[in-house]
């Protein structure tokens, strides 16, 4: 199924404020999304919160494309209670690139950004508490990267920490 154009006040507002930094505004399966340049992401979150009523940050996640440069897509899902509308904002992130933290805009971004770091290794510039949230501090690697050796890492950790075979 192909994407369809996303038309309306929100994509118009994004284009008005950020111009060429808005790379795409589309809809897939009736779910609107915008692709932005990485430097425009946090300012866009601020603007959408202040001017378009997107008052809730639902989630932040990433997608790993190991054969692509930049390697990751960073995905922010916003919801507006007043509009009853959900949108996604995406930006490409290169390996080692540090996107600006969204914590000053949405306090809930704190744990979400920590999870993205923990699972994908994407560090956020200016994050107030940049430590792992799901995996032990001594864990090596990032489990949601496509090149992560899950069986090898699980076996090694279970053997070292529990003294048993993992059964994998």
Secondary structure as GFF3:
##gff-version 3
##sequence-region A 1 168
A	DSSP	beta_strand	4	5	.	.	.	ID=ss1
A	DSSP	alpha_helix	9	18	.	.	.	ID=ss2
A	DSSP	three_ten_helix	19	21	.	.	.	ID=ss3
A	DSSP	beta_strand	22	28	.	.	.	ID=ss4
A	DSSP	beta_strand	31	36	.	.	.	ID=ss5
A	DSSP	three_ten_helix	38	40	.	.	.	ID=ss6
A	DSSP	alpha_helix	41	52	.	.	.	ID=ss7
A	DSSP	beta_strand	56	64	.	.	.	ID=ss8
A	DSSP	beta_strand	72	80	.	.	.	ID=ss9
A	DSSP	beta_strand	85	93	.	.	.	ID=ss10
A	DSSP	beta_strand	99	100	.	.	.	ID=ss11
A	DSSP	alpha_helix	109	120	.	.	.	ID=ss12
A	DSSP	beta_strand	124	125	.	.	.	ID=ss13
A	DSSP	alpha_helix	150	162	.	.	.	ID=ss14
###
